[in-house]
Amino acid sequence: MTDKNPLGLDPHSYSNYKEARVKHLHLELRVDFKRKIFHGFVNLTVYLLEEANELLLDAKALAIEKVLDLETGSPLLWTIPKNHESLGFCVRIPLPTKNRNKGSTIKIQIHYSTTPDSGGIQWFEPQQTDGKKHPYVYTQCEAILARTLLPCQDTPSVKSPYSIKVTVPSPLVAACSGTPVREEAQSEDDGWLTWEYNQVIPIPSYLIAVVVGALEKAKIGPRSSVWTEKPLIESCVHEFSADTEKFIKIGEKLTGIPYEWGAYDLVVLPGAFPYGGMENPQLTFLSRSLLAGDRSLTNVVAHEITHSWSGNLVTNASWKDFWLNEGFTVYIERLILGEANSDAYRHFEALIGYNDLIKTINDFGSDSEWTKLQPNMNGIDPDDVFSKVPYEKGSLFLLYLETVVGGKEAMQKWLNKYFNEFKRNSVTTEQMKSHFLNHFNGVVGPEVLKKIDWDHWLNAPGLPSFDPREVLDKSLAEACNQLVKKWKDQEGSTVSPDDLNSFQAKQKMYFLDNLTAGAPLKPETLQKLDSNYSLSSSKNVEILFRWIMLSLKSQDKSIFPLVSNFLSKHGRGLYVRPMYKLLNEVDHTFASNLYKENRSFYHSVIRNIFDPILLK
């Protein structure tokens, strides 16, 4: 049976969290690489906010074995009253009569195992790793994939501390999104190793994270280390040691709130990781594609550090409010980068982001539901419509508000109060709006606040009426625009191989973005571009990605060998999605065959998108 409509207040969760809420969870899992499963149990401490006779949980692709009342050891009956293709199934556990009153607490233990179909877990054979000797596995629970790792209230409206024990075959290391209970693993009688972590700050289920592999750890700052496989450790230390602590300190300064999480560690994952970064507390996951060698892509670290306040400390209450996580994070990330570099750099980042927003909206269509800041995603997996809209349209809204209330200093004062007010809680857009208006009431005139068209920003599709190019410093873009004009108007007749020498990496990206936005280039113009600037051999994945997309737009099939190499090494959705989409338009057969070759390399969120298109 498949139910088209989700249950509960959160349209992506069956859980009855307004009645019975998980206040703590404890996981004990054993990692079985042969069967590609985690096996063990979860203890849920549940508090009744109202009288309730049942607990409803989210689960997907899990094999539940038994449910126990931890106080008595008695088995509890459980059923699956609902199932949904995207949301998984509802686990209904009737509560003992003595535990149904408001204010009651019950501890429930659920024994279960994941399955090879658990979409939040990605497995690698030894030959797929950098070390080539040991297997590897990691979890990715955002947005609604925690339910494929454990039965839980898989909604960002529920935040709780958690603890975890992960048992792995020796000599592998398990790292998790918490503080290690001890520095070394505990040896088991069978020669396996148990790693134990504790997260005392309440977090939503999507921030539970586990990575297991032949990991090594190296210091990159006074409160930071990087975890990765041995062949990458030196590159990772070089890439991230200069900026990580600097970004944390600037984040503390700009928000006015100390970093509360203790350590800030990074783990650099295999290339199949579908995101640039994931803000798991105390253990940010990063794509190895960020290892450019010149620290030109560490803005992603600034972004993930910012999540320590926006997203992790103050969390969107539902995925409809996702812009509260990502729009706020991009806005503050750019404040951090501006402080670390210059206001001109901050504004240049915003210009690049606006270009990305224009491209994204053009791809969706200007009247698409998915171009709204608050789209209706009922019954739809948020990952299926993941895009830059909540990031860039959200941050653009905050930039607009900055112009309305009198500048970034005024916004920083409000952000400090906002984070303090909602710290360790989840927040809706209506709460954010109310807090903003209350804060600025009396700070600016009522006529200023009245001119903010909230409905236009939150609920209208397409580009907002506010064009940031009218207020942003465009000095770093001027040289880029002049060079674009030389290539578009003169087909490169007056260019020099030295043109890009003075450009920062972001300027090169902006240059290529603007070339791509115009009419397709002739094959001979593309050849001249590459012979002048060596774009096809760039070690910066963002530049290489843009070069490939520019070539594909021109239907240049000579780029296919480079496309094949790129898509076999990089699984980040930001690259894979648009590249396969364009490649499919250029040559469906080639795109289909290439996807089939690499399908096992990609994460489930990528496979779910392209299986229906490229497996035909």
C-alpha positions in Angstrom: 0.0 0.0 0.0 1.3 3.5 -0.9 -0.2 6.6 0.7 0.2 9.7 -1.4 -0.3 12.0 1.5 2.2 12.2 4.4 1.2 12.1 8.0 1.9 14.6 10.7 2.5 18.3 11.1 5.8 18.1 9.2 4.7 16.9 5.7 7.9 14.7 5.5 7.4 12.9 8.8 4.9 10.5 10.2 6.0 11.3 13.7 3.6 12.6 16.4 6.2 14.8 17.9 3.7 17.3 19.3 2.4 14.6 21.6 5.4 12.3 22.2 8.9 13.7 21.6 12.3 11.9 21.6 14.5 13.7 24.2 17.6 11.5 23.8 18.7 8.6 21.6 21.5 6.1 22.0 22.8 4.0 19.1 24.9 0.8 19.2 25.7 -0.4 15.7 28.0 -3.1 14.2 29.2 -2.5 10.7 29.0 -5.5 8.4 30.9 -4.7 5.2 30.2 -8.2 3.6 26.4 -7.8 3.9 26.6 -4.0 3.6 24.4 -3.4 6.6 24.6 -1.8 10.1 23.1 -4.0 12.7 22.2 -3.2 16.3 19.7 -1.2 18.3 18.6 2.3 19.2 17.3 3.4 22.7 14.8 6.2 22.5 13.9 8.2 25.6 10.5 9.6 24.9 8.7 12.4 26.8 4.9 12.9 26.5 4.1 16.5 25.9 0.4 15.5 25.8 -1.6 12.5 26.6 -0.8 9.9 24.0 -1.4 6.2 23.4 1.2 5.6 20.7 4.6 6.6 19.4 4.9 7.1 15.6 8.4 6.9 14.0 9.8 7.2 10.5 11.7 4.4 8.9 12.7 3.4 5.4 14.6 0.4 4.0 15.1 -1.0 7.6 14.5 -4.5 8.9 13.0 -4.1 12.4 13.4 -7.2 14.6 11.8 -6.3 17.9 10.8 -3.5 20.2 11.2 -3.5 23.9 10.1 -1.5 26.9 13.5 -0.9 28.5 12.1 -0.5 32.0 10.5 -3.9 32.1 12.2 -5.7 29.2 8.8 -6.6 27.9 8.2 -6.7 24.1 6.1 -4.0 22.6 3.8 -4.6 19.7 4.5 -2.6 16.6 2.8 -2.2 13.2 3.3 -0.4 9.9 0.1 1.5 9.3 1.4 3.7 6.5 3.9 3.5 3.6 5.0 6.0 1.0 7.5 5.7 -1.9 9.5 8.8 -0.9 8.8 9.0 2.9 9.2 5.3 3.8 7.0 3.6 6.4 5.5 4.6 9.7 6.4 2.5 12.7 3.5 2.6 15.2 4.3 1.5 18.7 1.3 1.5 21.2 2.5 2.8 24.6 2.0 0.9 27.8 -1.1 2.1 29.7 1.1 3.4 32.6 3.1 5.6 30.2 0.3 7.4 28.4 -0.2 10.4 30.6 1.1 13.9 29.9 4.6 14.3 31.5 5.4 10.6 31.4 8.7 9.3 30.1 9.3 5.9 28.5 12.5 4.3 27.2 12.1 2.1 24.2 14.7 -0.1 22.6 14.4 -1.0 18.9 16.5 -3.8 17.5 17.0 -3.6 13.7 19.4 -3.6 10.8 19.8 -1.4 7.8 19.6 -2.9 4.3 21.7 -2.5 1.2 18.8 -0.3 0.0 19.3 2.2 2.9 19.8 5.4 0.9 21.6 7.3 3.6 24.5 4.9 3.6 27.2 4.6 0.9 29.6 1.7 0.8 32.9 1.4 -1.0 35.0 -1.6 -1.9 38.8 -1.3 -1.1 39.7 -0.6 -4.8 37.3 2.4 -4.7 39.2 4.1 -1.9 42.4 6.1 -2.0 44.3 3.6 0.2 43.1 0.6 -1.9 43.4 -1.8 1.1 40.3 -1.4 3.2 36.5 -0.8 2.7 34.8 2.4 3.5 31.4 3.6 4.5 29.7 6.9 5.4 26.2 8.2 6.1 24.5 11.2 4.7 21.2 11.8 6.5 20.1 15.2 5.2 17.3 15.7 4.2 15.1 12.8 5.1 17.6 9.9 5.1 18.2 9.5 8.8 15.2 7.1 8.7 17.3 4.8 6.5 19.9 4.6 9.3 17.6 4.3 12.3 13.9 4.4 13.3 13.5 8.0 14.5 11.4 11.2 14.5 13.0 12.3 11.2 11.9 15.9 11.3 14.1 19.0 11.9 11.4 20.1 14.4 12.8 17.5 16.9 16.2 18.0 18.3 17.9 15.8 21.0 21.3 14.9 22.3 22.6 11.5 21.2 25.3 9.0 22.0 26.7 6.2 19.8 28.9 3.2 19.8 30.1 1.9 16.5 31.9 -1.5 16.3 34.1 -2.0 13.2 36.6 -4.6 12.0 40.2 -3.8 13.0 42.1 -1.7 12.0 39.3 0.6 10.8 38.4 3.8 12.5 34.9 5.2 13.1 34.3 8.9 13.5 30.9 10.4 14.4 29.3 13.8 14.9 30.1 14.2 18.5 32.9 14.2 21.1 34.9 11.0 21.5 34.3 9.4 24.8 37.9 8.1 24.7 40.7 8.8 22.2 41.3 5.1 21.4 38.9 2.4 20.5 37.8 -0.3 22.9 39.0 -3.8 21.7 36.3 -6.5 21.7 36.8 -10.2 22.3 36.5 -11.0 18.6 39.2 -8.5 17.6 36.8 -5.9 16.5 37.0 -2.3 17.7 34.3 -0.1 19.3 34.4 3.6 18.9 32.2 5.7 21.2 31.0 9.3 20.8 28.6 11.7 22.7 26.8 14.7 21.4 25.4 16.8 24.3 23.9 19.6 22.3 20.4 18.8 20.9 20.5 18.2 17.1 18.0 17.1 14.5 18.2 13.5 13.2 19.7 14.6 9.9 22.9 15.7 11.7 23.7 12.1 13.0 26.7 11.0 11.1 29.1 8.0 10.9 32.2 7.5 8.7 34.2 4.3 8.8 37.5 3.6 7.0 41.3 3.5 7.2 41.2 7.0 8.5 44.1 9.1 9.8 43.8 12.3 11.8 46.0 15.4 11.7 45.8 18.8 13.5 44.9 21.8 11.4 44.2 24.3 14.2 43.9 24.7 17.9 40.4 23.1 18.0 40.4 21.4 14.6 41.7 18.3 13.0 41.2 16.7 9.6 40.3 13.0 9.1 41.0 11.3 5.8 42.8 8.3 4.2 46.6 8.3 4.4 47.3 9.2 0.7 45.4 12.5 1.1 46.4 13.6 4.6 49.2 16.0 3.6 47.1 17.6 0.9 44.2 18.1 3.3 46.4 19.7 6.0 47.8 22.1 3.4 44.4 22.9 2.0 42.6 23.6 5.2 45.1 24.6 7.9 45.4 28.2 6.9 41.7 29.2 7.0 39.7 27.0 9.3 40.4 28.7 12.7 40.4 32.1 11.0 36.8 31.4 9.7 35.6 30.2 13.2 36.9 33.3 14.9 35.3 35.6 12.3 32.1 33.7 12.7 32.2 34.2 16.5 32.9 37.9 16.0 30.1 38.4 13.4 27.4 36.5 15.3 28.5 37.7 18.7 28.1 34.1 19.9 31.0 31.8 20.8 31.4 28.5 18.9 29.6 26.1 21.3 30.5 22.7 19.9 34.0 22.1 21.2 36.1 20.6 18.5 35.6 21.6 14.8 36.9 18.6 12.8 36.7 17.9 9.1 36.6 14.6 7.2 37.5 14.5 3.5 35.4 11.8 1.9 35.7 9.9 -1.4 34.8 11.7 -4.6 31.3 10.1 -4.7 30.1 12.3 -1.9 27.1 14.1 -3.4 27.7 17.5 -1.8 30.5 20.0 -1.4 30.2 19.8 2.4 27.8 18.6 5.1 27.7 20.4 8.4 27.6 17.4 10.8 28.5 19.0 14.1 32.1 18.5 15.2 32.7 16.5 12.0 32.1 18.5 8.8 32.0 16.2 5.8 33.9 17.6 2.7 34.2 16.5 -0.9 37.7 15.6 -2.0 37.0 17.8 -5.0 37.8 20.8 -2.8 41.5 19.8 -2.8 42.5 22.3 -5.5 46.1 22.7 -4.1 45.9 26.4 -3.8 43.2 26.8 -1.1 40.9 28.5 -3.6 37.8 26.5 -2.6 38.0 26.9 1.1 34.9 29.1 1.0 33.0 25.8 1.4 34.6 25.4 4.8 33.4 29.0 5.7 30.0 27.9 4.7 30.0 24.7 6.8 31.5 26.6 9.8 28.6 29.1 9.5 26.2 26.2 9.9 27.5 26.0 13.5 25.1 28.9 14.1 22.6 28.8 11.3 21.3 25.3 10.8 22.8 23.4 13.7 22.2 25.8 16.6 19.1 27.3 15.1 17.4 24.9 12.7 14.7 25.1 10.1 11.5 23.6 11.5 10.6 21.8 8.2 12.1 21.4 4.8 9.7 24.0 3.5 11.8 26.4 5.6 15.1 25.1 4.3 16.1 28.7 3.2 16.3 29.5 6.9 19.3 27.1 7.1 20.9 27.7 3.8 20.0 31.3 2.9 21.2 32.5 6.3 24.3 30.4 6.0 25.3 31.8 2.6 24.6 35.4 3.8 26.8 35.0 6.9 29.4 32.9 4.9 29.9 35.9 2.6 30.2 38.3 5.6 33.0 36.0 6.9 34.7 36.0 3.5 34.3 39.8 3.3 36.0 40.1 6.7 38.8 37.7 5.7 39.3 39.5 2.3 37.4 42.7 1.5 33.9 44.0 1.1 34.6 44.0 -2.7 35.2 40.2 -2.4 32.0 39.7 -0.5 30.1 41.6 -3.1 31.8 39.6 -5.9 30.7 36.3 -4.2 27.1 37.7 -4.2 27.4 38.5 -7.9 28.5 34.9 -8.7 25.6 33.7 -6.5 23.1 35.8 -8.4 24.4 34.4 -11.7 23.8 30.9 -10.2 20.3 31.9 -9.2 19.5 33.1 -12.7 20.8 29.9 -14.2 18.8 27.7 -11.7 15.6 29.6 -12.3 16.0 29.4 -16.1 16.5 25.6 -15.8 13.4 25.2 -13.7 11.3 27.8 -15.5 10.4 31.1 -14.0 6.9 29.9 -12.9 8.1 26.7 -11.3 7.1 25.8 -7.7 10.7 25.0 -7.0 11.8 28.6 -7.6 9.8 29.7 -4.5 11.6 30.2 -1.2 8.7 28.3 0.4 7.7 25.6 -2.1 5.0 23.0 -1.5 6.9 19.7 -1.2 4.1 17.6 0.3 4.8 14.0 -0.5 8.1 14.8 -2.4 11.6 13.9 -1.3 13.4 17.2 -0.8 16.5 15.8 -2.4 14.6 15.3 -5.6 14.1 19.1 -5.9 17.4 20.2 -4.3 18.8 23.3 -5.9 20.5 26.6 -5.3 17.2 28.5 -4.8 17.1 28.3 -1.0 20.8 29.2 -0.9 20.9 32.1 -3.3 17.3 33.4 -3.3 17.4 33.1 0.5 20.7 35.0 0.9 19.5 37.5 -1.7 16.5 38.2 0.5 18.7 38.9 3.5 20.9 41.1 1.4 17.8 43.0 0.4 16.8 43.3 4.0 20.3 44.7 4.8 19.7 47.5 2.3 16.3 48.2 3.9 17.4 48.4 7.5 20.6 50.4 7.0 23.5 48.0 6.4 25.3 44.9 7.5 26.0 46.2 11.1 22.3 46.5 11.7 21.7 43.0 10.4 24.5 41.6 12.6 22.9 43.1 15.7 19.6 41.4 14.7 21.3 38.1 13.9 22.9 38.1 17.3 19.5 38.4 19.0 17.9 35.9 16.5 20.5 33.2 17.3 20.3 33.8 21.0 16.5 33.8 21.0 16.1 30.5 19.1 19.4 28.8 20.1 19.1 25.0 20.3 15.5 25.1 18.9 13.8 24.9 15.5 12.2 27.9 13.8 9.6 28.6 11.2 9.6 31.4 8.6 6.7 33.0 10.4 8.8 33.1 13.6 11.8 34.5 11.8 9.6 37.2 10.2 7.9 38.1 13.5 11.3 38.3 15.3 12.8 40.5 12.5 9.8 43.0 12.5 9.8 43.2 16.3 13.5 43.8 16.5 13.5 46.6 13.9 10.2 48.2 15.1 11.4 51.5 16.4 14.9 51.0 15.0 13.8 52.1 11.6 10.6 53.9 10.6 7.3 52.0 10.1 7.2 53.1 6.5 10.6 51.2 5.9 9.2 47.9 7.3 6.0 48.3 5.4 7.7 48.3 2.0 9.1 44.8 2.5 6.9 42.5 0.4 7.2 39.3 2.3 4.7 37.4 0.1 6.7 38.4 -3.0 9.9 37.0 -1.5 8.5 33.9 0.1 5.8 32.7 -2.2 6.3 34.1 -5.6 8.2 32.0 -8.2 11.0 33.2 -10.3 13.5 36.0 -9.8 12.6 38.6 -7.2 12.2 42.2 -8.3 15.3 43.3 -6.4 18.4 43.2 -8.6 21.5 43.2 -6.4 23.7 44.3 -9.3 22.4 47.8 -8.7 23.9 48.0 -5.2 26.9 45.6 -5.2 30.5 46.6 -5.7 31.4 45.3 -9.2 35.1 46.2 -9.2 36.3 42.6 -9.2 33.9 41.8 -12.1 35.0 44.6 -14.4 38.2 42.9 -15.7 36.2 39.7 -16.2 33.5 41.4 -18.2 36.1 43.2 -20.4 37.7 39.8 -21.2 34.4 38.2 -21.9 33.7 41.0 -24.4 37.0 40.3 -26.2 36.0 36.7 -26.7 32.4 37.4 -27.6 32.8 40.4 -29.8 36.3 39.8 -31.3 36.4 35.9 -31.0 39.6 36.3 -29.0 41.6 38.2 -31.6 43.2 40.5 -29.1 43.7 38.2 -26.1 46.9 37.0 -24.4 47.8 33.8 -22.5 48.6 36.2 -19.6 45.0 37.5 -19.3 44.1 35.2 -16.4 47.4 35.6 -14.5 46.1 38.3 -12.2 42.6 36.7 -11.8 41.6 35.0 -8.5 40.0 31.6 -9.0 36.5 33.2 -8.4 37.2 35.7 -11.2 38.0 32.8 -13.6 34.7 31.1 -12.6 32.8 34.4 -13.2 34.5 34.8 -16.6 33.5 31.3 -17.7 30.0 31.7 -16.3 29.5 34.8 -18.4 30.9 33.2 -21.5 28.5 30.2 -21.0 25.6 32.6 -20.6 25.9 33.9 -24.1 25.6 32.2 -27.5 27.5 28.9 -28.1 31.1 29.5 -29.1 32.6 28.2 -32.3 34.9 25.1 -32.1 37.9 27.1 -33.1 37.1 29.7 -30.5 37.0 27.0 -27.8 40.3 25.6 -29.0 41.8 29.1 -28.8 40.4 29.5 -25.3 42.1 26.3 -24.1 45.4 26.9 -25.9 45.6 30.3 -24.2 44.4 29.5 -20.7 44.9 25.7 -20.3 41.4 25.3 -18.9 41.1 21.6 -19.7 44.1 20.9 -17.4 42.9 23.0 -14.4 43.2 21.4 -11.0 40.4 23.5 -9.7 37.2 21.4 -10.1 35.0 24.5 -10.3 37.0 25.9 -13.3 37.2 22.5 -15.0 33.5 22.0 -14.5 32.7 25.3 -16.1 35.0 24.6 -19.0 33.3 21.3 -19.8 29.8 22.9 -19.6 30.9 25.7 -21.9 32.2 23.1 -24.4 29.1 20.9 -24.2 26.9 23.9 -24.8 28.7 24.3 -28.1 28.0 20.6 -28.9 31.8 20.0 -28.9 32.2 16.2 -28.7 35.9 16.4 -28.5 35.4 17.2 -24.9 33.9 13.7 -24.3 37.1 12.1 -23.0 37.4 14.8 -20.4 33.7 14.4 -19.5 34.3 10.7 -19.0 37.2 11.3 -16.7 35.4 14.0 -14.7 32.2 12.0 -14.1 34.1 8.9 -13.0 35.9 10.9 -10.3 33.3 13.5 -9.1 29.9 12.6 -7.6 28.9 16.0 -6.3 25.4 16.8 -7.4 26.3 20.4 -8.2 28.4 19.1 -11.0 26.9 15.7 -11.9 23.3 16.9 -12.3 23.8 19.7 -14.8 26.5 17.9 -16.7 24.5 14.7 -17.3 21.5 16.8 -18.2 23.4 18.7 -20.9 25.3 15.7 -22.0 22.0 13.8 -22.5 20.9 16.6 -24.8 24.1 16.4 -26.8 24.3 12.6 -27.1 21.9 10.4 -25.2 23.7 7.2 -26.0 27.0 8.4 -24.8 25.4 9.9 -21.6 23.5 6.6 -20.9 26.6 4.4 -21.4 28.7 6.7 -19.3 26.1 6.7 -16.5 25.8 2.9 -16.5 29.6 2.6 -16.2 29.7 4.9 -13.1 26.3 4.3 -11.6 27.7 2.2 -8.6 30.0 5.1 -7.8 27.2 7.6 -7.3 25.1 8.2 -4.1 21.5 7.2 -4.1 20.3 10.8 -4.3 22.0 11.0 -7.7 20.8 7.6 -8.9 17.2 8.4 -8.0 17.3 11.4 -10.4 19.1 9.8 -13.3 17.9 6.1 -13.3 14.6 7.0 -14.9 16.4 9.1 -17.6 19.6 7.3 -18.4 18.8 3.6 -17.8 16.2 3.5 -20.5 
